[in-house]
Amino acid sequence: MKTVPATVSLIGFVAIALSAGCRSAPAADTPSATQHELPPLQLIQRIPVPNVTGRIDHFTAYPKRRLLIFAALGNNSMEIVNTFEGKVVQSIKGLNEPQGVVYVPEFDKIFVANAGNGTVNVYDGKTYALRKSIALGEESDTDNLRWDEASKRVFVGIVGGVAMIDAATEAHVENDLKGSGGHSESFQLEKKGSRIFVNVPDDSSVINVIDRKTGGLTKWELNGAKANYPMALDEDDHRLFVVTRRPPLLVVLDTDTGKEVARVPVGGSCDDVYFDAERKRIYALGGEGFISVIQQNDPNHYALRTNIPTTVGVRTGIFFGTSLYVGVPAAGLEPAQIWNYGVPE
């Protein structure tokens, strides 16, 4: 087993110590910034999410209606938040370990994956009424969801590969895309090609590269890095961003060759990572208590710009426009919250 670098352990310890006694986000730890430079993320809004306990899992959004939707895994519910009003507008209870969620604007539907019973529920985007529950198998462990506008399908990470749902008919498409085995975690779809990149941490921490047209499978190794859960894609520059937990690293791969081009220490227990194409930044949400902001200097060179302290347990969220929204689990007497980090213009 590789030893976690001392610098990484120290950063994680400091972040936890800062966040343990207070839910207010401390100032950013910015090693390379000048005293007068604005941090790349600034906390500008806190939205309470009452009556939600336990782990907060993945997010989706409908910016036109200013809605955030997230799977409250530990609460067995799906929460819908109006960011303009700053409040929860709907709570759908009685789910079974919800993990992934995706909003499909073309059909105004919300899809949510229930890991506990291997189903995907489909809800009306206006009334939030349940339209259908699609069974993918009790052992499928349904997880991350992705919407593909070209094929009009919702892709579902499952044990052994990726399943597909026709978003119009709400039917399970036959012939799941087969991976190498193990549970599919975060995955990304090419828009200009036919490949899916899939993290499979319990199959020797490999990446499955699956061709959607042919079903062909290639495996990429991570050179000793383990527990690869979150993933983001820079398709224009042919770069895949994978965050591992053992040790906590951002690993950058060339999507043409599968070869590693860079690795950067980041926060531990990361479950979501986002690429900000406009600013050439990567945001890695670390559950140890901070967001690592990595600057892409060019496609082959990356540097940790800063660590933005949050609080322990903040490891999922969503980035779009000029905001990074993160889920803050309930702690003590304080309710769960959504924190909105704005990107200074």
PAGUVEX-169259 format. One line per 3 residues: their letters; for each residue x, y, z of N, C-alpha, C. Coordinates in pm, whole numbers, plus 50000, padded with zeros to 5 digits. Example, Ala and Ser with C-alpha at 12.3 -4.5 7.8 and 13.67 -1.06 7.14 Angstrom:
BEGIN
AS> 51319/49431/50780/51230/49550/50780/51320/49670/50780 ~ 51285/49775/50708/51367/49894/50714/51290/50003/50787
This chain:
BEGIN
MKT> 50085/49880/50000/50000/50000/50000/50088/50124/50000 ~ 50054/50222/49919/50131/50345/49915/50107/50428/50040 ~ 50212/50497/50084/50199/50586/50198/50146/50720/50151
VPA> 50046/50773/50222/49994/50905/50189/50099/51009/50220 ~ 50129/51099/50124/50231/51200/50150/50198/51283/50274 ~ 50304/51323/50347/50284/51397/50472/50210/51527/50449
TVS> 50236/51594/50334/50170/51720/50308/50021/51702/50294 ~ 49978/51592/50233/49836/51566/50216/49771/51543/50352 ~ 49834/51460/50436/49778/51431/50568/49766/51557/50651
LIG> 49865/51645/50643/49862/51768/50721/49749/51857/50676 ~ 49731/51871/50545/49622/51954/50494/49488/51901/50542 ~ 49469/51768/50532/49343/51709/50575/49319/51733/50723
FVA> 49426/51720/50806/49412/51740/50950/49371/51883/50981 ~ 49434/51980/50915/49402/52120/50940/49259/52150/50901 ~ 49214/52096/50784/49077/52122/50739/48977/52068/50838
IAL> 49000/51946/50889/48908/51885/50985/48906/51966/51114 ~ 49023/52007/51161/49029/52082/51285/48955/52214/51274 ~ 48967/52280/51160/48900/52407/51139/48749/52392/51136
SAG> 48703/52284/51072/48559/52271/51049/48486/52199/51161 ~ 48556/52131/51251/48489/52046/51348/48404/52125/51446 ~ 48449/52244/51485/48378/52315/51588/48280/52417/51537
CRS> 48266/52436/51408/48183/52543/51355/48139/52510/51214 ~ 48012/52543/51182/47963/52518/51048/47995/52632/50953 ~ 48048/52742/51004/48087/52852/50916/48214/52815/50844
APA> 48216/52840/50713/48334/52805/50635/48447/52903/50664 ~ 48565/52856/50705/48678/52945/50731/48734/53002/50601 ~ 48830/53091/50617/48895/53149/50500/48977/53043/50428
ADT> 48999/53068/50300/49070/52971/50217/49217/52964/50254 ~ 49271/52843/50243/49415/52820/50256/49474/52828/50117 ~ 49541/52940/50086/49587/52965/49951/49738/52982/49950
PSA> 49813/52873/49930/49958/52880/49942/50024/52976/49845 ~ 49971/52982/49721/50042/53058/49619/49980/53194/49592 ~ 49870/53228/49659/49801/53353/49629/49863/53467/49708
TQH> 49849/53589/49654/49891/53706/49727/49784/53742/49829 ~ 49819/53831/49920/49727/53866/50028/49601/53930/49974 ~ 49606/54000/49860/49493/54075/49808/49418/54000/49699
ELP> 49460/53882/49666/49394/53806/49561/49267/53740/49614 ~ 49158/53753/49540/49033/53690/49580/49044/53539/49566 ~ 48986/53464/49659/48985/53319/49642/48898/53281/49523
PLQ> 48925/53167/49460/48850/53128/49341/48706/53089/49370 ~ 48673/53063/49497/48535/53032/49538/48505/53112/49664 ~ 48386/53175/49667/48345/53251/49784/48206/53207/49827
LIQ> 48189/53176/49954/48059/53134/50007/47964/53253/50008 ~ 47854/53243/49932/47763/53357/49918/47620/53326/49963 ~ 47589/53199/49991/47451/53165/50026/47448/53034/50104
RIP> 47363/53030/50206/47336/52906/50279/47185/52881/50275 ~ 47145/52763/50232/47004/52729/50223/46977/52613/50319 ~ 46891/52632/50419/46861/52522/50511/46776/52415/50443
VPN> 46803/52291/50477/46724/52177/50427/46674/52101/50550 ~ 46561/52142/50607/46515/52081/50732/46469/51937/50714 ~ 46473/51865/50825/46419/51728/50831/46492/51630/50739
VTG> 46618/51658/50710/46700/51567/50630/46820/51526/50714 ~ 46834/51397/50737/46946/51347/50815/47030/51253/50729 ~ 47153/51230/50772/47239/51134/50705/47309/51189/50583
RID> 47365/51098/50509/47451/51132/50395/47372/51193/50280 ~ 47432/51294/50220/47378/51358/50099/47457/51306/49980 ~ 47385/51254/49880/47455/51197/49764/47444/51293/49645
HFT> 47421/51244/49526/47446/51323/49406/47334/51423/49373 ~ 47372/51522/49288/47287/51635/49254/47256/51640/49104 ~ 47150/51710/49072/47122/51753/48936/47060/51893/48947
AYP> 47040/51960/48835/46989/52097/48841/46903/52129/48719 ~ 46813/52224/48739/46737/52283/48629/46753/52434/48642 ~ 46861/52491/48586/46891/52633/48606/46779/52727/48562
KRR> 46703/52691/48459/46597/52780/48409/46494/52808/48518 ~ 46466/52707/48601/46372/52725/48712/46444/52751/48844 ~ 46575/52761/48839/46658/52783/48958/46638/52671/49061
LLI> 46631/52549/49011/46608/52435/49098/46734/52349/49110 ~ 46762/52307/49232/46860/52203/49261/46783/52081/49311 ~ 46824/51964/49267/46760/51839/49307/46871/51747/49355
FAA> 46853/51688/49473/46958/51597/49520/46899/51476/49589 ~ 46978/51368/49586/46942/51243/49652/46992/51248/49795 ~ 46899/51245/49890/46935/51241/50032/46942/51094/50073
LGN> 47055/51033/50047/47072/50889/50064/47037/50843/50205 ~ 47092/50911/50305/47069/50870/50443/46929/50895/50493 ~ 46852/50975/50418/46716/51012/50457/46610/50939/50373
NSM> 46657/50863/50273/46566/50795/50179/46466/50891/50116 ~ 46518/51006/50073/46431/51106/50010/46504/51176/49897 ~ 46427/51246/49814/46481/51335/49712/46432/51475/49744
EIV> 46524/51570/49751/46492/51706/49791/46506/51800/49672 ~ 46408/51889/49657/46407/51985/49547/46412/52125/49608 ~ 46514/52202/49572/46544/52329/49635/46536/52440/49532
NTF> 46465/52548/49565/46464/52668/49482/46574/52761/49532 ~ 46676/52781/49450/46792/52858/49495/46761/53007/49502 ~ 46664/53056/49423/46627/53198/49428/46551/53227/49557
EGK> 46456/53139/49591/46380/53157/49714/46458/53112/49837 ~ 46560/53030/49815/46641/52982/49926/46569/52887/50018 ~ 46490/52796/49959/46416/52702/50044/46382/52575/49967
VVQ> 46349/52470/50043/46302/52345/49985/46159/52364/49938 ~ 46131/52325/49813/45995/52338/49760/45924/52204/49750 ~ 45999/52094/49757/45936/51962/49753/46032/51860/49815
SIK> 45975/51768/49891/46052/51657/49947/45977/51529/49915 ~ 46042/51440/49841/45981/51313/49802/46041/51204/49889 ~ 45959/51145/49972/46007/51050/50071/45976/50906/50028
GLN> 46027/50812/50106/45998/50672/50083/46081/50607/49975 ~ 46195/50669/49938/46284/50607/49840/46368/50500/49910 ~ 46448/50429/49832/46523/50316/49885/46672/50334/49853
EPQ> 46741/50404/49943/46883/50436/49925/46908/50508/49793 ~ 46847/50625/49773/46869/50699/49648/47012/50749/49638 ~ 47071/50734/49519/47210/50777/49499/47222/50876/49384
GVV> 47196/50831/49261/47208/50918/49147/47076/50983/49111 ~ 47083/51103/49053/46962/51173/49010/46998/51259/48889 ~ 46908/51266/48792/46932/51350/48675/46800/51407/48626
YVP> 46804/51536/48593/46688/51602/48534/46704/51605/48383 ~ 46598/51568/48310/46600/51566/48164/46507/51676/48113 ~ 46562/51791/48072/46478/51905/48035/46390/51879/47913
EFD> 46439/51801/47818/46363/51778/47696/46227/51714/47724 ~ 46222/51628/47825/46096/51559/47859/46041/51605/47994 ~ 46108/51700/48057/46067/51752/48188/46042/51638/48286
KIF> 46144/51554/48302/46134/51439/48391/46257/51434/48482 ~ 46237/51380/48601/46345/51357/48695/46362/51207/48713 ~ 46484/51159/48696/46516/51018/48716/46602/51006/48842
VAN> 46567/50912/48930/46646/50891/49051/46670/50741/49070 ~ 46795/50707/49099/46836/50566/49114/46828/50524/49260 ~ 46757/50414/49285/46746/50356/49419/46838/50236/49430
AGN> 46949/50252/49502/47045/50142/49514/46989/50026/49596 ~ 46898/50056/49689/46849/49953/49779/46769/49844/49713 ~ 46697/49877/49606/46617/49775/49537/46642/49768/49387
GTV> 46742/49842/49338/46779/49832/49197/46678/49889/49101 ~ 46609/49996/49141/46511/50059/49054/46554/50201/49017 ~ 46493/50253/48911/46505/50394/48876/46363/50450/48872
NVY> 46335/50547/48957/46204/50612/48958/46204/50730/48863 ~ 46091/50751/48797/46074/50863/48704/45963/50952/48758 ~ 45993/51082/48772/45896/51178/48826/45868/51288/48725
DGK> 45746/51338/48729/45709/51453/48647/45783/51576/48697 ~ 45842/51653/48604/45922/51767/48642/45843/51886/48693 ~ 45713/51889/48670/45630/52001/48720/45554/51963/48846
TYA> 45487/51849/48844/45403/51810/48957/45477/51724/49059 ~ 45592/51668/49017/45672/51576/49098/45599/51445/49128 ~ 45495/51416/49051/45424/51289/49067/45508/51175/49009
LRK> 45501/51059/49073/45572/50941/49024/45505/50892/48897 ~ 45584/50883/48789/45534/50833/48662/45555/50683/48648 ~ 45674/50637/48690/45706/50495/48670/45824/50457/48757
SIA> 45831/50331/48795/45948/50275/48862/46001/50162/48774 ~ 46126/50176/48730/46186/50083/48634/46280/49989/48709 ~ 46254/49860/48702/46335/49761/48774/46454/49719/48689
LGE> 46574/49734/48745/46696/49691/48676/46760/49571/48744 ~ 46694/49516/48846/46748/49401/48917/46790/49438/49058 ~ 46749/49357/49155/46776/49390/49295/46925/49398/49326
ESD> 47007/49326/49251/47152/49326/49276/47227/49426/49188 ~ 47154/49509/49115/47221/49600/49020/47288/49718/49089 ~ 47243/49754/49211/47305/49864/49287/47310/49991/49203
TDN> 47195/50033/49152/47186/50151/49066/47247/50272/49135 ~ 47324/50351/49059/47401/50459/49120/47396/50585/49034 ~ 47508/50623/48975/47516/50747/48898/47429/50741/48773
LRW> 47373/50856/48736/47291/50869/48616/47349/50979/48527 ~ 47340/50958/48395/47381/51059/48298/47277/51066/48186 ~ 47251/51187/48138/47159/51209/48028/47238/51231/47900
DEA> 47200/51159/47795/47263/51173/47663/47159/51226/47566 ~ 47175/51353/47530/47076/51419/47444/47070/51356/47306 ~ 47183/51312/47254/47185/51257/47117/47102/51131/47104
SKR> 47115/51040/47200/47042/50913/47193/46908/50916/47265 ~ 46882/51024/47339/46759/51038/47420/46752/50928/47526 ~ 46867/50894/47581/46872/50789/47681/46934/50839/47811
VFV> 46888/50780/47920/46951/50799/48050/47039/50677/48076 ~ 47166/50701/48105/47261/50593/48133/47273/50576/48284 ~ 47277/50450/48328/47271/50417/48470/47390/50329/48508
GIV> 47471/50374/48602/47580/50291/48651/47527/50179/48739 ~ 47564/50054/48706/47518/49936/48779/47636/49843/48803 ~ 47613/49737/48878/47714/49633/48893/47736/49565/48758
GGV> 47860/49563/48713/47892/49493/48589/47883/49575/48463 ~ 47851/49704/48472/47846/49784/48350/47755/49904/48362 ~ 47688/49934/48250/47602/50052/48241/47472/50012/48173
AMI> 47359/50042/48238/47228/50017/48179/47178/50144/48111 ~ 47077/50128/48025/47022/50241/47951/46870/50242/47961 ~ 46814/50362/47971/46669/50382/47977/46630/50481/47868
DAA> 46529/50446/47790/46474/50538/47690/46394/50644/47766 ~ 46439/50770/47758/46377/50875/47838/46235/50906/47793 ~ 46204/50883/47666/46069/50911/47616/45970/50805/47661
TEA> 46006/50677/47642/45915/50567/47673/45930/50516/47816 ~ 46038/50556/47882/46068/50513/48019/46085/50361/48028 ~ 46145/50305/47923/46166/50160/47916/46315/50128/47928
HVE> 46346/50019/47996/46482/49969/48004/46523/49916/47867 ~ 46629/49973/47811/46678/49930/47680/46751/49797/47697 ~ 46723/49703/47609/46787/49572/47618/46937/49582/47593
NDL> 47009/49480/47638/47153/49468/47616/47231/49579/47686 ~ 47243/49565/47818/47326/49657/47896/47469/49654/47843 ~ 47537/49767/47857/47677/49775/47818/47762/49709/47926
KGS> 47839/49609/47888/47912/49527/47984/48049/49586/48016 ~ 48079/49592/48146/48210/49633/48191/48293/49512/48231 ~ 48398/49537/48307/48490/49429/48345/48448/49357/48472
GGH> 48339/49399/48532/48297/49344/48661/48312/49448/48769 ~ 48242/49429/48880/48246/49530/48985/48142/49637/48963 ~ 48129/49723/49063/48026/49826/49061/48075/49951/48989
SES> 47995/50000/48896/48030/50122/48822/48001/50243/48909 ~ 48104/50322/48933/48087/50448/49007/48070/50562/48906 ~ 48132/50676/48929/48112/50789/48838/48157/50754/48697
FQL> 48084/50805/48599/48122/50783/48459/48087/50906/48377 ~ 48152/50918/48262/48130/51032/48173/48111/50983/48030 ~ 48022/51051/47959/47992/51019/47819/48059/51118/47727
EKK> 48124/51068/47624/48171/51157/47518/48052/51214/47441 ~ 48058/51342/47407/47956/51402/47321/47998/51397/47175 ~ 48128/51398/47151/48180/51398/47014/48224/51259/46970
GSR> 48209/51162/47057/48246/51025/47026/48146/50929/47087 ~ 48182/50801/47087/48088/50698/47134/48134/50629/47262 ~ 48237/50681/47326/48291/50612/47443/48228/50658/47574
IFV> 48225/50565/47670/48191/50595/47809/48313/50560/47894 ~ 48353/50652/47980/48463/50629/48074/48401/50601/48210 ~ 48434/50486/48270/48367/50439/48391/48469/50406/48500
NVP> 48454/50466/48617/48535/50427/48732/48484/50297/48792 ~ 48573/50200/48811/48536/50072/48874/48636/50045/48986 ~ 48614/50105/49105/48713/50091/49212/48726/49951/49268
DDS> 48617/49870/49265/48629/49737/49323/48671/49631/49223 ~ 48716/49672/49105/48783/49582/49010/48926/49632/48991 ~ 49003/49626/49098/49144/49668/49098/49161/49815/49060
SVI> 49057/49896/49089/49064/50040/49064/49102/50072/48920 ~ 49026/50018/48828/49051/50045/48687/48946/50142/48633 ~ 48972/50188/48511/48874/50264/48435/48831/50177/48318
NVI> 48702/50154/48306/48648/50086/48189/48619/50189/48081 ~ 48665/50163/47961/48632/50246/47846/48544/50161/47756 ~ 48415/50196/47749/48316/50116/47677/48269/50193/47555
DRK> 48269/50126/47440/48217/50187/47318/48066/50165/47312 ~ 47990/50274/47308/47844/50263/47309/47790/50199/47183 ~ 47862/50210/47073/47814/50155/46946/47845/50007/46932
TGG> 47967/49968/46969/48010/49830/46946/48007/49743/47071 ~ 48004/49807/47188/48014/49732/47313/48156/49693/47349 ~ 48252/49736/47270/48392/49704/47297/48439/49761/47429
LTK> 48529/49688/47496/48576/49726/47629/48728/49731/47634 ~ 48780/49840/47691/48922/49855/47720/48937/49894/47866 ~ 49044/49846/47931/49069/49882/48071/49196/49966/48080
WEL> 49186/50074/48157/49301/50159/48185/49339/50147/48333 ~ 49468/50136/48359/49517/50125/48496/49550/50264/48552 ~ 49560/50270/48686/49587/50397/48753/49721/50398/48827
NGA> 49809/50307/48793/49947/50308/48843/49956/50318/48995 ~ 49882/50231/49063/49893/50222/49208/49793/50305/49286 ~ 49730/50403/49223/49628/50482/49292/49501/50398/49304
KAN> 49434/50405/49419/49319/50319/49447/49196/50401/49484 ~ 49081/50332/49479/48952/50389/49522/48915/50510/49436 ~ 48900/50486/49307/48866/50591/49212/48714/50603/49202
YPM> 48659/50707/49263/48514/50727/49263/48469/50841/49172 ~ 48506/50968/49196/48456/51075/49108/48537/51087/48979 ~ 48472/51150/48879/48534/51164/48747/48474/51286/48676
ALD> 48558/51356/48599/48513/51464/48512/48589/51454/48381 ~ 48537/51521/48278/48594/51508/48143/48612/51644/48080 ~ 48731/51666/48023/48760/51781/47937/48774/51725/47796
EDD> 48662/51720/47727/48663/51652/47597/48742/51729/47492 ~ 48740/51863/47499/48810/51943/47399/48961/51919/47402 ~ 49017/51906/47522/49162/51885/47536/49199/51739/47556
HRL> 49100/51649/47544/49125/51504/47552/49185/51466/47688 ~ 49123/51517/47794/49173/51488/47928/49060/51436/48017 ~ 49092/51329/48091/49000/51269/48186/49054/51293/48327
FVV> 48968/51343/48415/49007/51374/48553/48945/51272/48647 ~ 49029/51198/48716/48984/51095/48809/49043/51126/48946 ~ 48959/51122/49049/49008/51145/49185/49006/51013/49261
TRR> 49119/50981/49322/49131/50858/49402/49134/50896/49551 ~ 49108/50795/49635/49108/50818/49780/49229/50758/49850 ~ 49296/50664/49786/49414/50600/49846/49528/50598/49744
PPL> 49617/50698/49752/49609/50821/49831/49515/50923/49764 ~ 49483/51033/49832/49394/51134/49772/49467/51211/49661 ~ 49430/51181/49538/49499/51239/49422/49399/51274/49312
LVV> 49430/51381/49239/49371/51403/49108/49465/51340/49007 ~ 49416/51243/48931/49495/51178/48827/49438/51221/48693 ~ 49525/51274/48606/49484/51323/48475/49532/51225/48369
LDT> 49440/51181/48284/49472/51085/48178/49445/51145/48041 ~ 49527/51105/47945/49506/51139/47804/49401/51043/47748 ~ 49288/51095/47700/49182/51006/47652/49214/50943/47517
DTG> 49318/50991/47450/49359/50927/47324/49441/50800/47350 ~ 49517/50801/47460/49609/50690/47486/49581/50614/47615 ~ 49509/50676/47708/49490/50617/47840/49608/50637/47933
KEV> 49708/50710/47888/49829/50731/47969/49811/50847/48066 ~ 49874/50833/48183/49870/50939/48282/49961/51053/48240 ~ 49911/51178/48257/49993/51294/48223/50025/51380/48345
ARV> 49947/51363/48455/49974/51443/48575/49899/51382/48693 ~ 49949/51413/48813/49875/51382/48936/49904/51490/49039 ~ 49800/51528/49114/49809/51638/49210/49740/51594/49340
PVG> 49803/51613/49457/49736/51582/49584/49611/51668/49605 ~ 49502/51605/49652/49377/51677/49678/49320/51629/49812 ~ 49202/51680/49845/49136/51643/49969/49089/51500/49971
GSC> 49090/51439/50090/49048/51301/50103/48898/51284/50102 ~ 48854/51161/50075/48712/51122/50074/48632/51204/49974 ~ 48689/51224/49856/48621/51300/49751/48517/51213/49681
DDV> 48399/51271/49655/48293/51196/49586/48239/51268/49464 ~ 48278/51393/49444/48239/51466/49322/48356/51554/49278 ~ 48374/51563/49146/48475/51652/49089/48416/51716/48965
YFD> 48447/51844/48944/48391/51917/48830/48501/51993/48758 ~ 48487/52001/48626/48579/52078/48543/48511/52207/48500 ~ 48572/52319/48534/48525/52452/48495/48598/52489/48366
AER> 48532/52464/48252/48598/52480/48123/48635/52625/48095 ~ 48553/52719/48140/48579/52860/48113/48705/52908/48184 ~ 48724/52865/48306/48836/52912/48387/48950/52811/48395
KRI> 48933/52697/48329/49034/52591/48328/49073/52549/48470 ~ 48969/52517/48548/48991/52475/48686/48918/52343/48711 ~ 48969/52270/48810/48902/52149/48857/48869/52171/49004
YAL> 48744/52140/49041/48698/52150/49179/48674/52009/49232 ~ 48751/51968/49333/48738/51835/49393/48681/51851/49533 ~ 48564/51792/49557/48492/51808/49683/48534/51698/49780
GGE> 48616/51735/49877/48672/51638/49971/48593/51632/50101 ~ 48548/51512/50137/48469/51495/50258/48545/51518/50387 ~ 48678/51530/50380/48756/51561/50500/48739/51706/50542
GFI> 48679/51789/50455/48649/51925/50499/48700/52038/50412 ~ 48729/52014/50285/48764/52126/50199/48749/52091/50051 ~ 48739/52195/49970/48733/52182/49825/48871/52216/49770
SVI> 48930/52123/49699/49059/52150/49635/49034/52212/49498 ~ 49100/52324/49473/49088/52394/49345/49221/52378/49271 ~ 49216/52310/49157/49337/52283/49079/49330/52362/48949
QQN> 49437/52430/48917/49443/52509/48794/49506/52426/48682 ~ 49439/52426/48567/49495/52363/48447/49575/52470/48373 ~ 49706/52465/48386/49791/52563/48317/49796/52535/48168
DPN> 49800/52409/48133/49782/52361/47996/49741/52215/48010 ~ 49705/52146/47901/49654/52009/47917/49748/51912/47986 ~ 49877/51944/47995/49973/51854/48059/50023/51900/48195
HYA> 49984/52020/48238/50040/52076/48361/49929/52132/48450 ~ 49931/52089/48577/49827/52122/48673/49891/52159/48806 ~ 49828/52251/48879/49881/52293/49008/49766/52317/49105
LRT> 49786/52275/49231/49688/52304/49335/49692/52454/49363 ~ 49581/52520/49337/49577/52665/49360/49543/52697/49505 ~ 49447/52626/49561/49406/52652/49698/49318/52539/49749
NIP> 49301/52535/49881/49203/52449/49946/49102/52538/50016 ~ 48976/52526/49978/48869/52605/50038/48806/52523/50150 ~ 48826/52561/50277/48767/52483/50386/48615/52487/50383
TTV> 48553/52371/50408/48407/52362/50417/48374/52309/50556 ~ 48329/52186/50565/48309/52117/50691/48310/51967/50662 ~ 48333/51887/50762/48345/51743/50743/48215/51687/50686
GVR> 48227/51602/50585/48110/51539/50524/48063/51603/50396 ~ 48119/51719/50360/48080/51786/50235/48161/51723/50122 ~ 48099/51635/50045/48174/51566/49941/48097/51551/49811
TGI> 47975/51603/49805/47898/51600/49680/47839/51738/49655 ~ 47809/51765/49528/47750/51892/49490/47734/51898/49340 ~ 47719/52021/49290/47705/52039/49146/47758/52177/49109
FFG> 47824/52185/48993/47877/52311/48943/47810/52346/48811 ~ 47761/52469/48801/47715/52521/48672/47717/52673/48678 ~ 47741/52734/48561/47745/52880/48555/47859/52935/48637
TSL> 47823/53013/48740/47924/53073/48828/47904/53029/48973 ~ 47845/52912/48992/47821/52864/49128/47858/52717/49143 ~ 47918/52686/49257/47939/52549/49300/47853/52528/49425
YVG> 47749/52447/49411/47660/52415/49523/47707/52284/49587 ~ 47715/52282/49719/47759/52161/49789/47657/52123/49896 ~ 47647/51993/49922/47557/51943/50025/47627/51932/50159
VPA> 47568/51993/50261/47624/51993/50396/47533/51908/50485 ~ 47579/51793/50532/47493/51707/50615/47456/51775/50748 ~ 47342/51735/50803/47302/51784/50934/47405/51744/51039
AGL> 47426/51832/51137/47523/51804/51243/47478/51873/51370 ~ 47468/51798/51479/47426/51857/51605/47286/51914/51594 ~ 47271/52040/51633/47141/52106/51627/47116/52176/51494
EPA> 47216/52175/51406/47202/52245/51279/47148/52152/51171 ~ 47054/52202/51090/46997/52117/50984/47094/52099/50869 ~ 47062/52005/50783/47135/51995/50657/47121/52127/50581
QIW> 47220/52155/50497/47219/52281/50423/47275/52260/50283 ~ 47245/52356/50197/47314/52371/50069/47394/52500/50077 ~ 47524/52489/50052/47610/52607/50048/47641/52639/49903
NYG> 47627/52766/49870/47652/52815/49734/47783/52892/49733 ~ 47883/52836/49664/48011/52905/49646/48012/52972/49509 ~ 48020/53104/49509/48024/53178/49384/48166/53189/49331
VPE> 48177/53196/49199/48306/53216/49133/48318/53364/49099 ~ 48411/53437/49161/48425/53580/49133/48454/53605/48985 ~ 48388/53703/48930/48407/53735/48788/48524/53832/48773
